[in-house]
Amino acid sequence: MGTIVVGYVPKAEGRAALARAAEEAKLRDMRLVVVNSHRGGREFDKDDALESEAQLEEVRSTLRDAGVEHEVRQLVRGLDPADDLVNVATEVNADIIVIGLRRRSPVGKLILGSNAQRVLLDAPCPVLAVKASE
C-alpha cells in the first residue's frame, strides 16, 4: 500500500488539500498521513495546542467516516512546515505530497509562497498543488 502525505492547516487551502488527498487515497487505495506543523514558541501556547487538537480530531472523524486509512501528526518542533512535510514524506517513503495554495494578488502570483516553493523543490516525490476555491 502506498502513502500520501498532505499538509493541513485549518484554512481554505488546507481543507482543499485534505479533500483532494482523501479522494486520491480512496481512489488509489493508499494510506494518508496528515501533517499539521507549528513552529511552537510563545506564539503556540497550551490553548492553541488544545484548539489545534480539536480541529485535528474533526479531520480524523471525517477521514474515518470516509473510510480512508490515515494517521494524523501534529508537529511542534520549531521547523518550517516545508521541512516537516519533506521530512515526513521521506520517513514514510511517500508516493506523493499534496499541498494547498491560496489565492494571491497579481504581484503575489509571480512567486509561490515560500513553503510551497520549498516543498516543490525539496520533496523526495511528486507534489500535487491544490488551489483553494475560497
LOTI-364009 format. One record per residue (C-alpha): x, y, z; residue number from 1; residue in three letters. Coordinates in pm, 1 decimal, padded with zeros to 6 digits, m for minus. Example, Ala and Ser with C-alpha at 12.3 -4.5 7.8 and 13.67 -1.06 7.14 Angstrom:
REM LOTI-364009
[[01230.0; m00450.0; 00780.0]; 1; "ALA"]
[[01367.0; m00106.0; 00714.0]; 2; "SER"]
END
This chain:
REM LOTI-364009
[[00000.0; 00000.0; 00000.0]; 1; "MET"]
[[00136.3; 00341.8; m00092.8]; 2; "GLY"]
[[00130.2; 00657.1; 00112.8]; 3; "THR"]
[[00011.1; 01012.8; 00050.9]; 4; "ILE"]
[[00136.2; 01293.9; 00276.0]; 5; "VAL"]
[[m00079.2; 01605.4; 00297.9]; 6; "VAL"]
[[m00001.7; 01937.3; 00463.1]; 7; "GLY"]
[[m00302.0; 02054.9; 00661.5]; 8; "TYR"]
[[m00389.3; 02391.6; 00810.4]; 9; "VAL"]
[[m00746.0; 02480.6; 00919.0]; 10; "PRO"]
[[m00785.7; 02729.4; 00632.4]; 11; "LYS"]
[[m00932.3; 02708.6; 00282.8]; 12; "ALA"]
[[m00604.9; 02589.4; 00129.9]; 13; "GLU"]
[[m00562.4; 02319.1; 00395.2]; 14; "GLY"]
[[m00918.9; 02196.3; 00353.9]; 15; "ARG"]
[[m00875.3; 02185.1; m00026.0]; 16; "ALA"]
[[m00552.0; 01985.3; 00005.5]; 17; "ALA"]
[[m00707.3; 01744.9; 00256.8]; 18; "LEU"]
[[m01016.4; 01686.1; 00041.9]; 19; "ALA"]
[[m00807.9; 01613.7; m00268.5]; 20; "ARG"]
[[m00563.6; 01393.5; m00076.7]; 21; "ALA"]
[[m00852.2; 01193.2; 00071.7]; 22; "ALA"]
[[m01001.8; 01147.3; m00277.3]; 23; "GLU"]
[[m00666.7; 01024.6; m00409.2]; 24; "GLU"]
[[m00620.0; 00790.8; m00111.8]; 25; "ALA"]
[[m00960.4; 00629.8; m00170.6]; 26; "LYS"]
[[m00914.6; 00613.4; m00548.0]; 27; "LEU"]
[[m00570.6; 00452.9; m00524.7]; 28; "ARG"]
[[m00629.0; 00253.5; m00202.9]; 29; "ASP"]
[[m00345.2; 00437.8; m00029.2]; 30; "MET"]
[[m00275.7; 00541.3; 00328.0]; 31; "ARG"]
[[m00295.7; 00911.1; 00414.2]; 32; "LEU"]
[[m00059.1; 01087.6; 00654.6]; 33; "VAL"]
[[m00191.1; 01430.4; 00755.8]; 34; "VAL"]
[[00075.9; 01672.9; 00878.7]; 35; "VAL"]
[[m00015.1; 01982.8; 01079.9]; 36; "ASN"]
[[00303.5; 02176.8; 01153.6]; 37; "SER"]
[[00361.0; 02456.4; 01406.2]; 38; "HIS"]
[[00684.9; 02628.8; 01493.2]; 39; "ARG"]
[[00599.3; 02640.1; 01863.5]; 40; "GLY"]
[[00736.0; 02900.3; 02099.5]; 41; "GLY"]
[[00540.2; 03185.9; 02252.9]; 42; "ARG"]
[[00301.7; 03205.4; 01957.8]; 43; "GLU"]
[[00178.4; 02849.1; 02021.0]; 44; "PHE"]
[[00061.5; 02806.5; 02378.8]; 45; "ASP"]
[[m00149.3; 02544.7; 02557.7]; 46; "LYS"]
[[m00478.7; 02697.2; 02437.4]; 47; "ASP"]
[[m00353.7; 02692.9; 02077.8]; 48; "ASP"]
[[m00248.9; 02329.6; 02118.0]; 49; "ALA"]
[[m00593.2; 02234.0; 02252.1]; 50; "LEU"]
[[m00769.9; 02420.0; 01970.3]; 51; "GLU"]
[[m00545.3; 02259.1; 01711.3]; 52; "SER"]
[[m00604.2; 01913.8; 01856.7]; 53; "GLU"]
[[m00982.8; 01968.7; 01841.5]; 54; "ALA"]
[[m00952.1; 02066.9; 01475.1]; 55; "GLN"]
[[m00742.5; 01759.3; 01404.7]; 56; "LEU"]
[[m00999.6; 01538.2; 01577.2]; 57; "GLU"]
[[m01252.1; 01667.5; 01322.1]; 58; "GLU"]
[[m01009.0; 01567.1; 01047.1]; 59; "VAL"]
[[m00973.9; 01218.6; 01198.9]; 60; "ARG"]
[[m01350.6; 01181.8; 01222.5]; 61; "SER"]
[[m01403.4; 01292.9; 00862.5]; 62; "THR"]
[[m01140.2; 01051.7; 00733.0]; 63; "LEU"]
[[m01276.6; 00765.2; 00945.6]; 64; "ARG"]
[[m01626.9; 00829.1; 00810.6]; 65; "ASP"]
[[m01489.7; 00833.8; 00455.6]; 66; "ALA"]
[[m01314.7; 00500.8; 00510.0]; 67; "GLY"]
[[m00965.9; 00639.5; 00448.2]; 68; "VAL"]
[[m00679.2; 00469.2; 00629.0]; 69; "GLU"]
[[m00495.0; 00756.0; 00794.3]; 70; "HIS"]
[[m00255.2; 00889.7; 01051.1]; 71; "GLU"]
[[m00262.9; 01248.4; 01177.8]; 72; "VAL"]
[[00053.7; 01413.2; 01306.2]; 73; "ARG"]
[[00062.3; 01744.0; 01488.6]; 74; "GLN"]
[[00423.8; 01858.8; 01484.8]; 75; "LEU"]
[[00550.3; 02136.8; 01710.3]; 76; "VAL"]
[[00923.4; 02115.2; 01681.8]; 77; "ARG"]
[[01044.7; 02450.3; 01556.7]; 78; "GLY"]
[[01076.6; 02359.0; 01189.9]; 79; "LEU"]
[[00918.2; 02531.7; 00894.5]; 80; "ASP"]
[[00610.2; 02349.4; 00764.3]; 81; "PRO"]
[[00801.9; 02274.6; 00443.1]; 82; "ALA"]
[[01075.8; 02097.8; 00639.6]; 83; "ASP"]
[[00820.1; 01896.6; 00835.5]; 84; "ASP"]
[[00636.8; 01787.1; 00518.7]; 85; "LEU"]
[[00954.6; 01687.6; 00337.4]; 86; "VAL"]
[[01089.1; 01504.7; 00644.5]; 87; "ASN"]
[[00766.5; 01309.9; 00697.9]; 88; "VAL"]
[[00741.9; 01227.9; 00326.8]; 89; "ALA"]
[[01096.6; 01092.6; 00337.0]; 90; "THR"]
[[01031.9; 00898.6; 00659.4]; 91; "GLU"]
[[00719.7; 00722.6; 00528.3]; 92; "VAL"]
[[00854.8; 00684.7; 00172.9]; 93; "ASN"]
[[00558.9; 00882.6; 00037.0]; 94; "ALA"]
[[00439.2; 00832.9; m00317.2]; 95; "ASP"]
[[00305.3; 01187.7; m00336.1]; 96; "ILE"]
[[00272.1; 01504.6; m00126.9]; 97; "ILE"]
[[m00042.2; 01718.4; m00151.2]; 98; "VAL"]
[[m00027.5; 02086.4; m00057.3]; 99; "ILE"]
[[m00284.3; 02363.5; m00074.5]; 100; "GLY"]
[[m00228.0; 02704.3; m00229.9]; 101; "LEU"]
[[m00423.0; 03017.7; m00154.9]; 102; "ARG"]
[[m00525.3; 03287.5; m00397.9]; 103; "ARG"]
[[m00271.4; 03559.5; m00446.2]; 104; "ARG"]
[[m00270.5; 03913.4; m00573.3]; 105; "SER"]
[[m00139.0; 03974.6; m00928.4]; 106; "PRO"]
[[00200.8; 04066.3; m00783.3]; 107; "VAL"]
[[00194.3; 03769.0; m00548.2]; 108; "GLY"]
[[00134.6; 03535.5; m00842.1]; 109; "LYS"]
[[00488.3; 03599.2; m00961.1]; 110; "LEU"]
[[00614.3; 03371.7; m00683.6]; 111; "ILE"]
[[00465.2; 03089.7; m00483.3]; 112; "LEU"]
[[00460.0; 03104.8; m00107.5]; 113; "GLY"]
[[00798.5; 03018.2; 00034.0]; 114; "SER"]
[[00676.7; 02696.8; 00199.7]; 115; "ASN"]
[[00506.6; 02573.7; m00117.6]; 116; "ALA"]
[[00813.6; 02655.0; m00324.0]; 117; "GLN"]
[[01043.0; 02471.7; m00082.9]; 118; "ARG"]
[[00820.4; 02163.5; m00079.4]; 119; "VAL"]
[[00812.8; 02159.1; m00459.3]; 120; "LEU"]
[[01191.4; 02188.8; m00481.5]; 121; "LEU"]
[[01293.2; 01961.9; m00191.3]; 122; "ASP"]
[[01029.9; 01686.0; m00198.7]; 123; "ALA"]
[[01151.3; 01328.7; m00242.1]; 124; "PRO"]
[[00843.0; 01250.1; m00454.3]; 125; "CYS"]
[[00590.4; 01421.4; m00684.7]; 126; "PRO"]
[[00388.6; 01709.5; m00537.2]; 127; "VAL"]
[[00026.3; 01790.5; m00615.3]; 128; "LEU"]
[[m00058.5; 02156.2; m00551.1]; 129; "ALA"]
[[m00430.2; 02220.8; m00499.7]; 130; "VAL"]
[[m00575.9; 02567.7; m00531.4]; 131; "LYS"]
[[m00831.2; 02667.8; m00269.6]; 132; "ALA"]
[[m01164.4; 02774.5; m00416.1]; 133; "SER"]
[[m01247.9; 03023.3; m00139.4]; 134; "GLU"]
END
